[in-house]
Amino acid sequence: MIDRLRGGPLSSSVIVRNVARGAGFMLRKEHGVRWTVDETEFRAGLAGKTRFTTQEGVRFRVSPKETRAAFISRWDSFDPRLVVPLDRRGVRTVYLLTAGTTEVMQTHIENVRLLARYTEGDEVVLDLVNPSNYDDSIGSFGFQHTSRVPAVWLSRNAHLDVYAMRTDPGRVLASLEAEVLSQGIIFGVVAITLETAGNAGTHGR
């Protein structure tokens, strides 16, 4: 389970509390907008299951009825930072399944920073930059996969991105953290898989 859930499920009830983007315009929270992301193709492929494997062989677990995510943003009503406690030794790779939005004004700059933090305090850092390794996966341009990372398609108009962070299995991994660096975007962690020397474990909601 991912702590500090923000925004609710992706399918049919993603509530963006402060801004919903679409078709070149913005609808603010006072309009009471409910933002919907179509994931019919993804759910049809799951056939009622909660675990699936990407084309690259990474296993994830998602909620049974509708995809949920822990959303962060620099907009009001959101936290700009997410911390997932791990306290795990032997982790070789942290895989993340994510959803997000971005826009033209946020290109070629760091939109989001991912950190795998060790107990000693130092960390492995992965910056997400639009469009090189981050794109508008569930926004107006979700039908375009522009980032050079693997994708999991929810429908013709939306997808999720997959990230891999290599870590030192000889050290204790204290937490996984995500922080939004740019204004006007929303970022969500859908699921986490920890690959260890023996096997892989999944975290998700």
PELINJO-V651751 format. One record per residue. N is the residue number from 1. RES is the residue in three letters. PSI is psi in degrees with one decimal (none if undefined). D_FIRST is the distance of its C-alpha to the first C-alpha in whole Angstrom. Layout:
n->N res->RES psi->PSI d_first->D_FIRST
n->N res->RES psi->PSI d_first->D_FIRST
This chain:
n->1 res->MET psi->137.1 d_first->0
n->2 res->ILE psi->128.2 d_first->4
n->3 res->ASP psi->161.4 d_first->6
n->4 res->ARG psi->56.3 d_first->10
n->5 res->LEU psi->132.6 d_first->9
n->6 res->ARG psi->130.9 d_first->13
n->7 res->GLY psi->-19.4 d_first->15
n->8 res->GLY psi->-169.4 d_first->13
n->9 res->PRO psi->154.1 d_first->13
n->10 res->LEU psi->-36.3 d_first->16
n->11 res->SER psi->122.5 d_first->18
n->12 res->SER psi->-9.8 d_first->21
n->13 res->SER psi->31.4 d_first->19
n->14 res->VAL psi->112.1 d_first->18
n->15 res->ILE psi->110.6 d_first->19
n->16 res->VAL psi->111.5 d_first->21
n->17 res->ARG psi->-15.8 d_first->22
n->18 res->ASN psi->-28.8 d_first->24
n->19 res->VAL psi->135.5 d_first->25
n->20 res->ALA psi->132.1 d_first->25
n->21 res->ARG psi->145.7 d_first->27
n->22 res->GLY psi->141.5 d_first->29
n->23 res->ALA psi->37.4 d_first->33
n->24 res->GLY psi->12.7 d_first->34
n->25 res->PHE psi->168.5 d_first->33
n->26 res->MET psi->135.3 d_first->31
n->27 res->LEU psi->118.7 d_first->30
n->28 res->ARG psi->169.8 d_first->29
n->29 res->LYS psi->-26.2 d_first->27
n->30 res->GLU psi->-14.3 d_first->30
n->31 res->HIS psi->-4.8 d_first->31
n->32 res->GLY psi->41.6 d_first->28
n->33 res->VAL psi->136.1 d_first->27
n->34 res->ARG psi->121.2 d_first->24
n->35 res->TRP psi->121.5 d_first->23
n->36 res->THR psi->135.4 d_first->22
n->37 res->VAL psi->123.4 d_first->21
n->38 res->ASP psi->122.3 d_first->23
n->39 res->GLU psi->31.9 d_first->21
n->40 res->THR psi->-42.7 d_first->23
n->41 res->GLU psi->-41.1 d_first->24
n->42 res->PHE psi->-46.8 d_first->20
n->43 res->ARG psi->-36.0 d_first->20
n->44 res->ALA psi->-38.5 d_first->23
n->45 res->GLY psi->-31.0 d_first->23
n->46 res->LEU psi->-30.5 d_first->20
n->47 res->ALA psi->42.6 d_first->22
n->48 res->GLY psi->-6.2 d_first->19
n->49 res->LYS psi->162.5 d_first->17
n->50 res->THR psi->-14.0 d_first->13
n->51 res->ARG psi->142.2 d_first->14
n->52 res->PHE psi->163.8 d_first->17
n->53 res->THR psi->131.3 d_first->19
n->54 res->THR psi->169.8 d_first->20
n->55 res->GLN psi->-23.2 d_first->24
n->56 res->GLU psi->-0.4 d_first->23
n->57 res->GLY psi->13.2 d_first->22
n->58 res->VAL psi->130.3 d_first->18
n->59 res->ARG psi->136.7 d_first->16
n->60 res->PHE psi->159.6 d_first->12
n->61 res->ARG psi->135.1 d_first->10
n->62 res->VAL psi->169.2 d_first->10
n->63 res->SER psi->153.2 d_first->10
n->64 res->PRO psi->-31.3 d_first->13
n->65 res->LYS psi->-36.9 d_first->15
n->66 res->GLU psi->143.6 d_first->14
n->67 res->THR psi->132.3 d_first->13
n->68 res->ARG psi->155.1 d_first->10
n->69 res->ALA psi->152.7 d_first->10
n->70 res->ALA psi->107.3 d_first->10
n->71 res->PHE psi->140.3 d_first->14
n->72 res->ILE psi->155.6 d_first->16
n->73 res->SER psi->165.4 d_first->20
n->74 res->ARG psi->2.6 d_first->23
n->75 res->TRP psi->156.1 d_first->24
n->76 res->ASP psi->152.1 d_first->24
n->77 res->SER psi->-5.5 d_first->21
n->78 res->PHE psi->152.6 d_first->19
n->79 res->ASP psi->141.0 d_first->18
n->80 res->PRO psi->-5.5 d_first->19
n->81 res->ARG psi->143.0 d_first->17
n->82 res->LEU psi->133.5 d_first->13
n->83 res->VAL psi->122.8 d_first->12
n->84 res->VAL psi->108.0 d_first->9
n->85 res->PRO psi->138.3 d_first->11
n->86 res->LEU psi->-57.5 d_first->11
n->87 res->ASP psi->55.4 d_first->15
n->88 res->ARG psi->136.5 d_first->16
n->89 res->ARG psi->153.6 d_first->19
n->90 res->GLY psi->11.1 d_first->20
n->91 res->VAL psi->120.7 d_first->18
n->92 res->ARG psi->-36.8 d_first->21
n->93 res->THR psi->136.7 d_first->19
n->94 res->VAL psi->120.0 d_first->16
n->95 res->TYR psi->136.3 d_first->15
n->96 res->LEU psi->136.8 d_first->13
n->97 res->LEU psi->120.5 d_first->14
n->98 res->THR psi->159.5 d_first->15
n->99 res->ALA psi->150.7 d_first->16
n->100 res->GLY psi->168.4 d_first->19
n->101 res->THR psi->154.6 d_first->23
n->102 res->THR psi->-178.8 d_first->26
n->103 res->GLU psi->172.4 d_first->29
n->104 res->VAL psi->-38.8 d_first->33
n->105 res->MET psi->-12.2 d_first->33
n->106 res->GLN psi->20.2 d_first->30
n->107 res->THR psi->148.3 d_first->32
n->108 res->HIS psi->23.2 d_first->32
n->109 res->ILE psi->162.6 d_first->30
n->110 res->GLU psi->120.3 d_first->27
n->111 res->ASN psi->-42.6 d_first->25
n->112 res->VAL psi->146.7 d_first->21
n->113 res->ARG psi->127.0 d_first->21
n->114 res->LEU psi->136.3 d_first->18
n->115 res->LEU psi->129.3 d_first->18
n->116 res->ALA psi->107.9 d_first->17
n->117 res->ARG psi->132.0 d_first->19
n->118 res->TYR psi->164.2 d_first->20
n->119 res->THR psi->-26.3 d_first->21
n->120 res->GLU psi->-13.5 d_first->25
n->121 res->GLY psi->-24.7 d_first->24
n->122 res->ASP psi->167.9 d_first->25
n->123 res->GLU psi->162.9 d_first->22
n->124 res->VAL psi->129.4 d_first->22
n->125 res->VAL psi->134.9 d_first->23
n->126 res->LEU psi->112.4 d_first->22
n->127 res->ASP psi->134.2 d_first->24
n->128 res->LEU psi->118.1 d_first->23
n->129 res->VAL psi->127.4 d_first->27
n->130 res->ASN psi->125.7 d_first->28
n->131 res->PRO psi->9.4 d_first->29
n->132 res->SER psi->-45.1 d_first->29
n->133 res->ASN psi->22.5 d_first->26
n->134 res->TYR psi->138.5 d_first->24
n->135 res->ASP psi->-178.3 d_first->25
n->136 res->ASP psi->70.3 d_first->25
n->137 res->SER psi->-33.0 d_first->22
n->138 res->ILE psi->15.8 d_first->22
n->139 res->GLY psi->-153.5 d_first->25
n->140 res->SER psi->-26.3 d_first->28
n->141 res->PHE psi->30.3 d_first->29
n->142 res->GLY psi->-19.3 d_first->26
n->143 res->PHE psi->-11.4 d_first->28
n->144 res->GLN psi->124.8 d_first->29
n->145 res->HIS psi->98.1 d_first->27
n->146 res->THR psi->-21.9 d_first->29
n->147 res->SER psi->149.9 d_first->27
n->148 res->ARG psi->53.6 d_first->28
n->149 res->VAL psi->159.5 d_first->24
n->150 res->PRO psi->151.2 d_first->23
n->151 res->ALA psi->151.1 d_first->22
n->152 res->VAL psi->117.4 d_first->20
n->153 res->TRP psi->129.9 d_first->22
n->154 res->LEU psi->-37.5 d_first->21
n->155 res->SER psi->-172.3 d_first->24
n->156 res->ARG psi->-21.5 d_first->28
n->157 res->ASN psi->7.5 d_first->27
n->158 res->ALA psi->148.4 d_first->23
n->159 res->HIS psi->168.5 d_first->21
n->160 res->LEU psi->153.1 d_first->18
n->161 res->ASP psi->150.6 d_first->19
n->162 res->VAL psi->129.4 d_first->18
n->163 res->TYR psi->148.6 d_first->19
n->164 res->ALA psi->129.2 d_first->19
n->165 res->MET psi->116.3 d_first->20
n->166 res->ARG psi->131.8 d_first->22
n->167 res->THR psi->168.1 d_first->21
n->168 res->ASP psi->111.7 d_first->24
n->169 res->PRO psi->-13.4 d_first->23
n->170 res->GLY psi->-2.9 d_first->25
n->171 res->ARG psi->160.9 d_first->23
n->172 res->VAL psi->123.1 d_first->20
n->173 res->LEU psi->113.8 d_first->17
n->174 res->ALA psi->-43.7 d_first->16
n->175 res->SER psi->162.1 d_first->14
n->176 res->LEU psi->132.3 d_first->13
n->177 res->GLU psi->149.3 d_first->15
n->178 res->ALA psi->139.0 d_first->16
n->179 res->GLU psi->132.1 d_first->19
n->180 res->VAL psi->127.1 d_first->21
n->181 res->LEU psi->-22.5 d_first->24
n->182 res->SER psi->148.6 d_first->26
n->183 res->GLN psi->152.2 d_first->27
n->184 res->GLY psi->8.4 d_first->27
n->185 res->ILE psi->162.9 d_first->23
n->186 res->ILE psi->137.6 d_first->20
n->187 res->PHE psi->137.7 d_first->17
n->188 res->GLY psi->138.6 d_first->14
n->189 res->VAL psi->118.6 d_first->11
n->190 res->VAL psi->-44.2 d_first->10
n->191 res->ALA psi->157.6 d_first->9
n->192 res->ILE psi->135.3 d_first->9
n->193 res->THR psi->130.5 d_first->12
n->194 res->LEU psi->117.9 d_first->13
n->195 res->GLU psi->121.1 d_first->17
n->196 res->THR psi->177.4 d_first->19
n->197 res->ALA psi->-30.2 d_first->22
n->198 res->GLY psi->-46.0 d_first->22
n->199 res->ASN psi->-170.1 d_first->19
n->200 res->ALA psi->138.8 d_first->16
n->201 res->GLY psi->151.6 d_first->12
n->202 res->THR psi->146.6 d_first->9
n->203 res->HIS psi->134.9 d_first->6
n->204 res->GLY psi->177.3 d_first->5
n->205 res->ARG psi->none d_first->5
